[in-house]
Amino acid sequence: MIVVVVSACPEGLRGHLTRWLMEVSAGVFVGHATARVRDELWSRVEEYIGTGRGLMIHTAPGEQKFAVRNCGHHWEPEDFEGITLMRRPPGGESADSPPPRKGLSNAGRRRRFGAR
């Protein structure tokens, strides 16, 4: 079983993926193929993804019964004693995002102190 998720990718890549997999939602492809075809598909994703993101989940031997590959994404799969977990970058999704605001939101203030 193979699941490929792409975002912000060229139409040509999506067209290439539909040759082997079924697109069940925008940018989400599902199917079953041999390991050789799966590896070729992933090499195409890495080659043509550009500035977009690609994620592949496929069956594999082991405790979880699946493996994760990604490219162009801030989250990285990391193995912890045989279990694959996704490591988020420190400090949130990206270093460019502003720090969270302190205190209550406007809705929280209204709820706490009454609507004005």
C-alpha positions in Angstrom: 0.0 0.0 0.0 1.3 3.4 -0.9 0.0 6.9 0.1 1.6 10.0 -1.5 0.7 13.5 -0.4 1.9 16.4 -2.4 1.3 20.1 -2.1 2.3 23.1 -4.2 3.7 20.8 -6.9 3.6 21.1 -10.7 0.7 19.6 -12.5 3.1 17.3 -14.5 4.0 15.6 -11.2 0.4 15.0 -10.3 -0.2 13.6 -13.8 2.8 11.3 -13.5 1.5 10.0 -10.1 -2.0 9.3 -11.6 -0.4 6.8 -14.0 0.3 4.5 -11.1 -1.9 5.7 -8.2 -5.5 6.9 -7.7 -6.0 10.5 -6.6 -8.6 10.3 -3.9 -8.5 14.0 -2.9 -6.5 17.0 -4.1 -2.9 16.0 -3.8 -3.5 12.7 -2.1 -2.7 9.6 -4.1 -3.3 6.0 -3.0 -2.4 2.6 -4.6 -0.5 -0.6 -4.5 2.7 -1.1 -6.5 6.0 -3.1 -6.3 8.9 -1.8 -4.3 10.7 -1.0 -7.6 7.8 1.2 -8.9 7.4 2.8 -5.4 11.1 3.8 -5.4 10.9 5.2 -8.9 7.8 7.2 -8.0 9.6 8.7 -5.0 12.6 9.6 -7.1 10.2 11.4 -9.5 8.6 13.2 -6.6 12.0 14.4 -5.3 13.0 15.4 -8.8 10.0 17.4 -9.8 8.6 18.7 -6.4 10.4 22.1 -6.7 9.4 24.4 -3.9 6.4 22.2 -2.8 6.2 19.4 -0.3 6.0 15.6 -0.8 5.2 12.8 1.7 5.1 9.1 1.1 3.9 6.4 3.4 4.3 2.8 2.4 4.1 -0.6 3.9 7.3 -1.9 5.4 8.4 -4.7 7.8 8.6 -3.7 11.4 6.6 -2.8 14.5 4.5 -0.1 12.8 4.2 -1.9 9.4 4.8 1.4 7.5 7.6 3.7 6.6 7.6 7.5 6.0 9.6 9.5 3.4 9.4 13.3 2.9 10.9 16.1 1.0 10.5 19.8 1.2 8.9 19.6 4.6 10.1 20.9 8.0 9.0 17.9 9.9 11.5 15.0 9.6 10.8 11.3 10.4 13.2 10.0 13.0 13.6 6.5 14.4 13.3 6.0 18.1 14.1 2.4 19.1 12.2 1.0 16.0 9.3 3.4 16.1 9.2 6.2 13.6 8.1 9.6 14.9 7.9 12.9 13.2 10.3 15.5 14.6 9.0 19.1 14.5 11.5 21.9 14.2 12.2 23.7 17.5 10.1 26.8 18.0 7.1 25.9 15.8 6.5 25.3 12.1 9.1 27.8 10.9 11.6 30.3 12.2 9.9 33.1 10.2 6.6 32.9 12.1 6.0 35.6 14.8 6.1 34.5 18.4 2.8 33.8 20.1 1.1 36.7 21.8 0.9 36.8 25.6 -2.4 37.1 27.5 -6.0 36.6 26.5 -7.5 36.8 23.0 -10.2 39.3 22.3 -12.8 36.6 22.6 -11.3 35.4 25.9 -11.4 39.0 27.3 -15.1 39.3 26.3 -15.9 36.0 27.9 -14.0 36.8 31.1 -15.0 40.5 31.6 -18.3 40.5 29.9 -19.3 41.7 26.4 -19.1 45.5 25.8 
